Amino acid sequence: MTGNAYPPPRLFIAGTWRPSSASGRTAPVLNPANERVIGEVPLVATAELDEALAAAGTGFAAWRNTPIARRTAILHDAADRLTARADEVARIMTLEQGKPFKEARGEALRVADALRWDADDARRAYGRVIPSADDTLLTVRREPIGPVAAFTPWNFPAGSPMRKMAAALSAGCSIIIKASEETPGTACALVRCFEEAGVPAGALNLVFGEPAEVSAHLIAAPQTRLIAFTGSVPVGKLLAAAAGAEMKPCLMELGGHAPVIVCADADPVAAARRAATAKFINAGQVCTSPSRFLVHESLLEEFVDAFVQAAEAVVVGDGLEDGVTMGPLANERRLKAMDELVADATARGAKVLCGGSRIDRPGFFFPPTVLTGVPADARLMREEPFGPVAPITPFGDLDEALRIANSLPYGLAAYGFTRSSATAERLVRGFEAGILSINHCGGSVHEAPSGGVKSSGYGKEGGPEGLDAYLVTKRVSHLLTG
């Protein structure tokens, strides 16, 4: 797959595309495979945020009153447009984020299906009639919460924005989404599908800007009724605190440090291959990426050998080149973080079995890296790596492995491998995480809920639970007269 054209990013406010901002400020968009500037993204001015807020108010009134059948048809139309443009969207995504074209195309198709799911599921946001006194009609209603302010990161340029847009619009809300300034082109491509499908002006607004400025303004604005965020734990805590000061609900999908427990009765080779495949998807830049590997001591050698073999088979390069299975990291910050984590681990006695240092070529390339002998106090065992670095540690007792797995403040995803259904249930009961997979490393799916516990956030995205944050529940008691 080849091609270098990159569409200029724009703001989308009140149904109008704006190639520049009143602020006059821009930020460069880099291709992480070669570090070249491929575009400039306009950074929104405060007055434009106020326009977006006003538009979200009028857009909400129009969209919530659109009959559900019509809303569903519009959203299906948008999903169909995205499906038809999957190759185009994937190329943009690879240019600005770096992931291989095949992964990017799969992401585009997956989020189109997620939109279809949410649109259909919103038709089942049922209320109920409650038996009560003969002269009283007691009902429960489910209605859209109102304008949403959403903030999304760069690692899934289609997946993260679409989760917010699909749920909000399906529920009948309007939304202002601040997508990542590092991956604006994909967000623009998604929004264009909604625009062309007939979502009314103001119901969907897209902005880019200085994160702290935009979040502070949108959260404090009286029009905003819900804050939805995907990103790091520290930023999530700041946004949740700001929303709490305004008594506004939040949906927080934050980071993790997912443990993998390979039990004594597991197949070590199969477990290693499946875990390695999941580890190096998107160069490990996935909040649910398996990132701490706890392997029973009797299986350690076989598991390590198979994992290293799988890591060394990964083809690293420009995601638009044929045969590449892992692209660059998204930015220089991630490269620096990988260097620091590996250096800290090796200084504490860890051994690097493969990879371990930046690849000497233009671009933000870091190879699949496997370490053993990483002590518990190493940063790599305590901090989410968010990159292609895998520490493998032996254990002797399953209770001890679960204690280690649960010892961090994170609780997003966890994985276990075992041939025993009883042991599998022990893992499921023992893991402190919101997303569990047994004998594979399953990713998020639109038909089931995803979300964390502890410091990894609260609220769910996906499944019937995915609309809950975007709806309010009204209890209505109607005294019958006449």
Order of alpha helices (4+ residues) and beta strands (2+ residues): beta-beta-beta-beta-alpha-alpha-alpha-alpha-beta-beta-beta-alpha-beta-alpha-beta-alpha-beta-alpha-beta-beta-alpha-beta-alpha-alpha-beta-beta-alpha-beta-alpha-beta-alpha-beta-beta-beta
